[in-house]
Amino acid sequence: MNTHISLSDRGLTITFGTQPQYFNYYWLRDACVSCIDPQTRERIFDSSALPNPPRATDAWIEGDHLRLSWQDEAVVSSVPMLLLRDVADQGRLYDPADLPQKLWSNEFEPSIARVPQSDVLHSDDGRARFCRALIEDGIAIVTGMEPSKESLTALVETLGSITPSAEGYFFEVRVEIAPTNLAFTAGPLEMHTDLPGEEAAPGLQFLHCLENTVEGGLSLFLDGAAVAEALRAEDPEAFRLLATYEIPFFYRHDRLDYRAHQRVIETDQQGNVTGVTISQHLQDTLDLPQDLLDEYYPAFIKFIRLMQEDRFVVRFRSQAGNCVVFDNHRIVHGREGYVADSGKRHLRGCYCDRGALRSTYRVLAKQGFDGAVAPVRETA
């Protein structure tokens, strides 16, 4: 394939076949392999130290690298062609953890990935399948868990460290005499994401079922990204409002008073839905301008009502020995009410960072374990 290079004042253009791609000189100087320490893998070049903006005097392809000489420096930079092609094709460096979301609806429960804890702990392939399911689906179930904090800790640490929250490292979901959260009662729990009142809500949630013999109390889950996309299709302006403006949330009782503003629909720079934040029981008094609320409230209520539609909600009974793991910024969860004196229901929870999940997956993928080859899933 013919490759043509043309230089200009601030950058150069490489034509891959028939497709031209522009690259800025600062960016190319930063992208030189010599700018990264081979031991620490950290950047050791400071572009602000250049006396003048970089300008190439020549550029040519040598093997699998682009080579550049510079006007004011006696160096020849070397930039991998693979990096240039990645940027030309997708605008960024290839990331094995940048897997597209697989949106799902109420028929998804039989297809939720179920991975034995022994596989996650002791098998690179099992751990990769677990990670891939969490990235693509936002949810997975780990089976065969021992009823102990040590078992839950071991599971979390296959990905990273436990992220403490206002409740500490763990929280216990069971009926309490003086509850500080609706989750610690036997009543129904509306669909929500956890801890929106914290400045950075935890990324991954782990709910380890220790016992469940009560009448009722089905666990409820839905794909918030799927509901957000449904809202975008049905009412683009409502989607825009929820994706643009932040609203206040809180978490407070006698010892705590957390407050934060969040967007109900989270999007990336390309406008893709990356998550949702919703919790009516932890939603503070809205402080948007009153005339804006004329438009915002109907959009907000429309989104909540969409989440209440059966077409989105998965219902199942939490089983002792299982741990449901899910993306707290994407998967919205709740619970049906139950009869408190009909038995015992006890779940232990904790959190971990989403960045740790993707870090673990990237390392596994580089070692050849991408989790793509999995047992055939039962379909709904």
C-alpha positions in Angstrom: 0.0 0.0 0.0 1.4 3.4 -1.0 2.0 5.9 1.8 2.5 9.6 1.0 3.8 12.1 3.5 3.5 15.9 3.2 4.9 18.4 5.7 3.2 21.7 6.8 3.9 24.3 9.4 2.2 22.6 12.4 1.9 19.0 11.4 2.1 16.5 8.6 -0.3 14.5 6.6 0.1 10.8 5.9 -2.0 9.2 3.2 -2.6 5.5 3.9 -3.7 4.3 0.5 -6.3 6.9 -0.5 -7.1 8.1 3.1 -5.2 11.2 4.3 -4.6 11.6 8.1 -3.2 14.7 9.7 -0.9 14.5 12.8 0.2 17.5 14.9 3.9 18.0 15.4 3.6 18.3 19.2 1.7 15.1 19.3 4.3 13.3 17.1 7.2 14.6 19.2 5.4 13.3 22.3 4.7 10.0 20.6 8.3 9.2 20.0 9.3 5.9 21.6 12.3 7.6 23.3 9.8 9.7 25.4 8.8 6.7 27.5 11.2 5.2 30.1 11.5 1.5 29.2 11.7 0.5 32.9 8.9 2.6 34.5 6.9 3.0 31.3 6.4 6.7 32.3 6.8 9.7 30.1 10.3 11.3 30.5 9.9 14.0 27.8 8.5 17.5 28.7 7.2 19.2 25.5 7.0 22.5 27.4 10.8 22.6 27.6 11.1 23.0 23.9 12.2 26.6 23.1 10.1 26.7 20.0 7.1 24.7 18.7 8.4 21.6 17.0 8.6 21.5 13.2 9.8 18.5 11.2 12.4 19.0 8.5 11.9 15.5 7.1 9.8 12.5 7.6 10.0 9.0 6.2 8.9 5.4 7.0 11.6 3.0 8.1 10.4 -0.5 8.8 7.3 -0.3 11.1 8.1 3.2 12.3 7.7 6.8 11.1 11.0 8.6 11.5 11.2 12.4 11.8 14.0 14.9 12.0 13.4 18.3 13.7 14.3 21.9 12.9 15.7 22.8 16.4 16.7 19.4 17.8 19.5 17.1 16.9 17.3 14.1 17.4 15.4 11.7 15.1 12.1 10.6 16.5 10.6 7.2 15.9 6.8 6.7 16.1 5.2 3.3 15.6 3.1 3.0 12.5 0.7 0.8 14.4 -0.1 3.8 16.7 -0.6 6.0 13.7 -3.0 3.6 12.1 -4.9 3.1 15.3 -5.4 6.9 15.5 -6.3 7.1 11.8 -8.9 4.3 12.2 -10.4 5.0 15.6 -9.0 8.3 16.9 -7.1 6.8 19.7 -4.6 4.2 20.9 -6.0 0.6 20.7 -7.5 -0.4 24.1 -8.4 -4.1 24.5 -10.8 -3.1 27.3 -12.7 -0.7 25.0 -15.3 -3.3 24.4 -18.8 -2.2 23.1 -21.6 -2.5 25.6 -24.2 -5.2 24.9 -27.5 -3.7 25.9 -30.1 -6.0 27.3 -33.7 -6.1 28.4 -36.0 -8.2 30.6 -35.2 -11.5 28.9 -31.5 -11.4 29.7 -31.5 -13.2 33.1 -30.8 -16.7 31.7 -27.9 -15.2 29.7 -26.2 -13.5 32.6 -22.6 -14.9 32.8 -22.2 -17.3 35.7 -18.7 -18.1 36.7 -17.6 -20.3 39.6 -15.5 -18.4 42.1 -12.8 -21.1 41.8 -12.4 -20.2 38.1 -12.2 -16.5 38.8 -9.5 -17.1 41.6 -7.4 -19.8 39.9 -7.9 -19.5 36.1 -6.7 -16.7 33.9 -9.4 -17.7 31.4 -12.1 -17.8 34.0 -11.0 -14.4 35.3 -11.0 -13.0 31.8 -14.5 -14.3 31.1 -15.7 -12.6 34.3 -14.0 -9.3 33.4 -15.3 -9.4 29.8 -18.9 -10.0 31.0 -18.7 -7.1 33.4 -17.4 -4.7 30.7 -19.8 -5.9 28.0 -23.0 -6.7 29.9 -22.3 -4.7 33.1 -23.3 -7.7 35.3 -22.1 -11.2 36.2 -22.9 -13.8 38.9 -20.1 -15.6 40.7 -21.2 -19.0 42.1 -19.8 -21.3 44.8 -18.9 -18.5 47.3 -18.1 -19.4 51.0 -20.2 -17.3 53.5 -17.3 -15.2 54.8 -15.7 -11.8 54.4 -12.5 -13.6 53.4 -14.3 -15.2 50.4 -15.7 -11.9 49.2 -12.4 -10.1 49.7 -10.6 -12.8 47.7 -13.1 -12.3 44.8 -12.7 -8.5 44.8 -8.9 -8.7 44.9 -8.8 -10.6 41.7 -9.7 -7.2 40.2 -8.2 -4.7 42.6 -8.6 -3.3 46.1 -11.9 -2.9 48.0 -13.1 0.8 47.6 -14.3 2.1 51.0 -17.6 4.0 51.1 -19.4 6.0 53.8 -20.3 2.6 55.3 -16.7 1.4 55.4 -15.2 -1.5 53.5 -18.4 -3.7 53.8 -22.1 -3.2 54.3 -24.7 -5.6 55.5 -28.1 -5.7 53.8 -30.5 -7.1 56.3 -33.3 -5.8 58.6 -32.0 -3.4 61.3 -33.9 -2.0 64.3 -32.7 1.5 63.6 -32.0 1.5 59.8 -30.0 4.3 58.3 -30.9 3.2 54.7 -34.1 1.9 53.1 -32.0 -1.1 52.0 -31.8 -2.1 55.7 -35.6 -2.6 56.0 -38.0 -5.3 54.6 -39.8 -2.9 52.4 -39.5 -2.6 48.6 -36.4 -0.7 47.4 -37.0 1.5 44.3 -34.6 1.2 41.3 -31.4 3.1 42.0 -27.7 3.3 41.7 -25.6 3.4 44.9 -24.1 6.4 46.7 -24.8 9.2 44.2 -24.2 11.6 47.1 -20.5 10.8 47.1 -18.3 12.9 44.8 -17.2 9.8 42.9 -19.7 7.0 43.4 -18.2 3.5 43.5 -17.7 1.8 40.2 -18.4 -1.9 40.7 -20.7 -3.3 43.3 -20.6 -6.8 44.8 -23.6 -8.3 46.6 -22.8 -11.6 48.2 -25.9 -13.6 49.3 -25.2 -15.3 52.6 -28.8 -16.5 53.2 -32.2 -16.0 51.8 -35.2 -17.9 53.1 -37.8 -15.1 53.3 -41.0 -14.9 51.4 -40.6 -12.3 48.6 -37.7 -10.0 48.2 -36.9 -10.7 44.5 -33.8 -8.8 43.3 -34.4 -6.4 40.4 -31.9 -5.3 37.8 -32.0 -3.3 34.6 -29.5 -2.0 32.1 -29.5 1.8 32.6 -27.7 2.3 29.3 -30.4 0.5 27.4 -33.1 2.6 29.1 -31.1 5.8 28.3 -30.9 4.8 24.6 -34.6 4.1 24.6 -35.2 7.6 25.9 -32.9 9.1 23.3 -34.9 7.3 20.6 -38.2 8.3 21.9 -37.4 11.9 23.1 -34.0 13.3 22.1 -34.6 16.6 24.0 -35.4 14.7 27.2 -32.2 12.7 26.8 -30.2 16.0 26.2 -31.5 17.6 29.3 -30.7 14.6 31.6 -27.2 14.3 29.9 -26.4 18.0 30.3 -27.5 19.2 33.7 -26.3 18.0 37.1 -28.8 17.5 40.0 -28.0 17.2 43.7 -27.9 13.9 45.7 -27.2 13.3 49.4 -26.4 10.6 51.9 -26.9 11.7 55.5 -27.8 10.6 59.0 -26.5 11.4 62.4 -22.8 10.9 61.6 -22.7 11.6 57.9 -23.7 14.4 55.5 -22.5 13.7 51.9 -23.6 15.9 49.0 -22.8 15.8 45.3 -24.1 16.8 42.0 -24.4 14.2 39.2 -25.8 14.0 35.7 -28.6 11.4 35.5 -27.3 10.2 32.1 -23.5 10.0 31.7 -22.0 10.3 28.2 -18.5 10.3 26.8 -17.0 12.9 24.3 -18.6 11.0 21.4 -22.0 11.1 23.1 -22.1 7.4 23.9 -23.9 6.5 27.1 -21.4 5.4 29.7 -23.8 5.1 32.6 -26.6 6.5 34.7 -27.1 7.9 38.2 -30.5 7.6 39.7 -31.8 7.4 43.2 -35.1 9.0 44.3 -34.6 8.1 47.9 -31.2 9.9 47.9 -32.2 12.8 45.6 -31.9 16.2 47.1 -34.1 19.2 46.4 -33.4 20.1 42.7 -31.5 23.4 42.5 -31.7 24.0 38.7 -33.3 27.3 37.7 -37.1 27.2 38.1 -37.9 27.9 34.5 -35.5 25.1 33.4 -37.3 22.7 35.7 -40.4 23.3 33.5 -38.6 21.2 30.9 -36.3 19.1 33.2 -38.9 17.5 35.5 -41.0 16.0 32.6 -37.9 14.6 31.1 -36.7 13.2 34.5 -40.1 11.6 35.2 -40.3 10.1 31.7 -36.9 8.4 32.3 -38.0 7.0 35.7 -41.3 5.7 34.2 -39.3 4.0 31.4 -37.3 2.2 34.1 -40.5 0.9 35.7 -41.6 -0.8 32.5 -41.5 -4.6 32.6 -39.6 -4.7 29.2 -36.4 -3.6 30.9 -36.5 -5.3 34.4 -34.9 -8.6 35.2 -36.2 -10.3 38.4 -34.7 -13.3 40.2 -34.2 -14.7 43.7 -30.8 -14.2 45.2 -29.3 -17.6 46.0 -27.0 -18.2 49.0 -23.5 -18.8 47.8 -23.9 -16.5 44.8 -22.4 -13.0 44.4 -24.0 -10.6 41.9 -21.3 -8.2 40.6 -22.4 -5.2 38.5 -21.4 -1.8 37.2 -22.8 0.7 39.6 -22.7 3.4 36.9 -24.7 1.4 34.4 -26.8 -1.3 36.1 -29.8 0.0 38.1 -31.0 -2.3 40.9 -33.7 -2.6 43.4 -35.7 -5.2 45.5 -39.3 -6.3 46.0 -40.5 -6.1 49.6 -40.5 -9.3 51.7 -42.0 -10.7 54.9 -39.4 -10.0 57.5 -40.4 -12.7 60.0 -40.8 -15.4 57.3 -37.1 -16.3 57.4 -33.7 -14.7 57.0 -32.3 -12.5 54.2 -28.7 -11.3 54.5 -26.5 -9.9 51.8 -23.0 -8.6 52.3 -21.8 -5.9 49.9 -18.7 -3.9 49.0 -17.3 -1.9 46.1 -14.3 -1.8 43.7 -13.1 0.6 41.1 -14.1 0.2 37.4 -10.6 1.2 36.5 -9.3 -1.8 38.3 -11.6 -4.1 36.3 -10.3 -2.7 33.0 -6.7 -2.8 34.2 -7.1 -6.5 35.0 -8.7 -7.2 31.7 -6.0 -5.4 29.7 -3.2 -7.4 31.4 -5.1 -10.6 30.8 -5.7 -9.7 27.1 -2.0 -9.0 26.6 -1.3 -12.5 27.9 -3.7 -14.0 25.4 -6.8 -14.3 27.7 -9.5 -12.1 26.3 -12.5 -14.0 27.6 -14.0 -14.3 24.2 -14.2 -18.1 24.1 -16.8 -19.0 26.7 -19.2 -21.9 27.3 -22.4 -21.5 25.2 -24.8 -19.4 27.2 -28.4 -20.5 27.6 -30.6 -18.0 25.8 -33.9 -16.7 26.9 
